[in-house]
Amino acid sequence: MQKDLLSLAVSGIRKEFRGGTVNLNSNASIPEAVECLAEKGLDSIRISMNSVNERLYSAYYRPRGYTFGDVLESWKRAKESGLYVSLNLFVMPGLTDDPTHVDMLSELIGKYGLDLVQLRNHNIDPDWYMDSIGFEDSGHAFGVGKMVRLLKKRFNRLKFGYFNPVVKRAQ
């Protein structure tokens, strides 16, 4: 939400340091900011999401001044701008590993591209969380491990990790 300040910060960093990786952890709410920051020298962006299902995403984040569509547009523009894109994906067994959810995630990865999935323990009361976002368990979840194996099979270049990697800059 601080597009101008971030732009100044990235520009300032790049004036002093040509190397190194400049990463932004973001809700990705302002698509035009992504392009601007890429032009200023941003190397990678990590987009936080609890779900790739618009209804479940919106129920949790309750976006104000932006939409789930803006997040997806930011993801798209980040890849088009040559950024290394990762998802900071909050994991909730039963939801994240539900076949429908995995298929939705696969569809978005296929459409926009993705470099890394950072699986994060949601660290929240599961009953409260599932109730608060209105999630109805299909009973078909197949486990986070299988989800990871399936995504690796579908997208052989997709990485899984916990930290933002160093991104090699074109000089």
LINRA-V790887 format. One record per residue. N is the residue number from 1. PHI is phi in whole degrees, 0 to 359 (999 if undefined). D_LAST is the distance of its C-alpha to the last C-alpha in Angstrom with 2 decimals. Layout:
BEGIN
N_PHI_D_LAST ; N_PHI_D_LAST
END
This chain:
BEGIN
1_999_29.47 ; 2_246_27.69 ; 3_307_25.15 ; 4_293_25.18 ; 5_295_25.07 ; 6_296_22.19 ; 7_299_20.24 ; 8_297_20.99 ; 9_296_20.12 ; 10_296_16.63 ; 11_300_15.99 ; 12_297_17.54 ; 13_297_15.56 ; 14_290_12.18 ; 15_293_13.84 ; 16_269_14.71 ; 17_225_12.03 ; 18_279_8.26 ; 19_270_8.68 ; 20_80_11.57 ; 21_249_12.78 ; 22_257_14.60 ; 23_245_17.43 ; 24_237_20.40 ; 25_270_23.79 ; 26_210_25.65 ; 27_273_28.71 ; 28_58_26.53 ; 29_274_29.29 ; 30_234_27.49 ; 31_306_25.53 ; 32_295_24.35 ; 33_292_22.92 ; 34_299_20.56 ; 35_297_18.97 ; 36_300_18.93 ; 37_293_17.32 ; 38_297_14.55 ; 39_296_13.92 ; 40_280_14.03 ; 41_124_11.38 ; 42_296_13.65 ; 43_257_12.42 ; 44_211_15.91 ; 45_223_19.50 ; 46_243_22.73 ; 47_261_25.70 ; 48_274_29.12 ; 49_212_31.99 ; 50_265_35.45 ; 51_197_36.03 ; 52_264_34.70 ; 53_271_38.21 ; 54_305_38.31 ; 55_297_41.79 ; 56_289_41.06 ; 57_300_37.75 ; 58_294_39.54 ; 59_295_42.55 ; 60_276_40.48 ; 61_280_37.91 ; 62_47_40.30 ; 63_301_37.57 ; 64_236_38.43 ; 65_86_36.69 ; 66_205_34.61 ; 67_232_35.40 ; 68_302_34.38 ; 69_300_33.23 ; 70_296_30.74 ; 71_297_29.31 ; 72_294_28.98 ; 73_295_27.46 ; 74_296_24.83 ; 75_302_24.11 ; 76_301_23.88 ; 77_294_21.60 ; 78_298_19.25 ; 79_294_18.88 ; 80_297_18.70 ; 81_274_15.84 ; 82_85_13.84 ; 83_283_14.76 ; 84_279_16.05 ; 85_245_19.73 ; 86_231_22.53 ; 87_256_26.17 ; 88_269_28.06 ; 89_263_31.24 ; 90_290_34.48 ; 91_262_36.73 ; 92_226_40.40 ; 93_307_42.35 ; 94_102_44.48 ; 95_254_42.03 ; 96_300_38.53 ; 97_259_40.00 ; 98_286_42.37 ; 99_308_41.92 ; 100_296_41.76 ; 101_294_39.01 ; 102_297_37.02 ; 103_294_37.49 ; 104_295_36.30 ; 105_297_33.17 ; 106_300_32.63 ; 107_299_33.11 ; 108_291_30.43 ; 109_297_27.92 ; 110_296_28.78 ; 111_283_28.51 ; 112_255_25.29 ; 113_88_23.48 ; 114_198_22.89 ; 115_261_20.88 ; 116_210_23.13 ; 117_246_26.64 ; 118_256_27.55 ; 119_280_31.33 ; 120_240_33.02 ; 121_298_36.67 ; 122_293_37.98 ; 123_52_40.33 ; 124_217_42.89 ; 125_299_46.52 ; 126_296_46.36 ; 127_294_49.69 ; 128_299_48.90 ; 129_300_45.43 ; 130_299_46.68 ; 131_293_49.59 ; 132_292_47.57 ; 133_262_45.22 ; 134_72_48.12 ; 135_280_46.83 ; 136_250_49.44 ; 137_294_49.03 ; 138_281_49.41 ; 139_77_50.38 ; 140_249_48.04 ; 141_303_45.09 ; 142_243_44.12 ; 143_98_42.27 ; 144_293_38.71 ; 145_301_38.26 ; 146_293_39.26 ; 147_302_37.03 ; 148_298_33.98 ; 149_300_35.13 ; 150_296_35.73 ; 151_295_32.33 ; 152_297_30.66 ; 153_292_32.89 ; 154_290_32.12 ; 155_228_28.33 ; 156_294_27.41 ; 157_266_23.71 ; 158_290_24.74 ; 159_251_24.52 ; 160_235_26.94 ; 161_192_26.42 ; 162_233_27.16 ; 163_235_24.01 ; 164_288_20.62 ; 165_279_18.21 ; 166_289_14.89 ; 167_249_12.19 ; 168_286_9.06 ; 169_273_6.04 ; 170_285_3.80 ; 171_267_0.00
END
